[in-house]
């Protein structure tokens, strides 16, 4: 998937997307709480700033624009001051607003969040969630019929605020079917038959439980509920988001695909579902299969929950996240070609690469301390390990005591070692040329000008570092002590 995503990034062609759904103005009041009110036992927020962002279906549109897509938005807002602010935000983000109608007898839906010390302490909702009037409904359907054939796909973002009526949803599905366009639905209705004709539906687990007549206590229950909803909606796939438990992709007559969460730090889950739906839709409309698109959406959700407030994720952030996850997922013992690729990836992510080498025949405390200090000089520690044949040439016929496979596995199990490669030569010069580390490390029992590879690394601007070794600890002395202690056996 990494190579496919890289090609997508370099291609620069992004899909045109029609977003239909409930439009919300998200408002934030930021401040600090340092005292309790004398009037009542409630905290006093000292307001320090306020801002507005796009919410609901407009947040989906905002995420898509951040991903480089051309976006056409279809929904309705009030004929009020908040509606004016909403339109200004849309225009600031270059979202096509011709499909945004205005109510005359209801307000713009807004959610006011009060944030103290980066934590949400209160939310105030202002809304009228009755179905839209027939006149507004007709305007939206006319815009959908006109615009849909010219886009690459449609995302319906349902917040149950009255815009996605059965007639509006039917118009989307009918026009999409005739135009052979894909439709992604982020649902809120408990009646999934409303979404018949959708390509993929992206509910969370709570929405699945509300829509299916099955109590979900285990994964088997979730699988039966997913099968029920797939049959009801006739969708090609169901992508269920499960918060800290990641996502599960269900497709008819296929094994479920579990995608574990990738969130590292969770500050605010506001809008995470919108981000996941946006990235999933963008990827599917760009030719990624459902599983690939779900993996990208999962990464994006993992990024956005690390931000405070309604936020977006960029392709650059997803790419950086993907590269870091590849580094995390790669096994430790590598061929030279694999090692070059991983090191290149690490450097592109701004990681400092440290290299050392040795026989590491009997791992002892001196080795552990040396590797710990070596790792502390950078972010990625690469170890070059002499092969068995190389050790025999250097140490004699009785060595190594442990095979190269055993030595490699022991080193790979150490938390300080990120990657290692076995080399056949007497010296690691060829491996150093291939890896091109930022720092070449040896013990201080060497002098700088004695370190093999010094001229190579200094030649391209890197450096050599000498680390103090633990006196009296070596493989040779360990072997001699064992032999001395067992001389009489």
Secondary structure by P-SEA (a helix, b strand, c coil): caaaaaaaaaacbbbbbbbbcbbbbbbbbbbccccccccccbbbbccccccccccaaaaaaaaaaaaccbbbbbbcccccaaaaaaaaaaaaaccccccbbbbcccccbbbbbbbccccccccccccccccccaaaaaaaaaaaaaccccccbbbbbbcccccccaaaaaaaaaaaaaabbbbbbbcccccccccccccbbbbcaaaaaaacccccccaaaaaaaaaaaaaaacccbbbbbbcccbbbbbcccccbbbbcccccccccccaaaaaaaaaaaaaaaacccaaaaaaaaaaaaaaaaaccccccccaaaaaaaaaaaaaaaccccccaaaaaaaaaaaaaabbbbbbbbcccccccaaaaaaaaaaaaaccbbbbbbbcaaaaaaccccccccccaaaaaaaaaacccccbbbbbccccaaaaaaaacccbbbbccccccccccaaaaaaaaccbbbbbbccccccaaaaaaaaaaaaccc
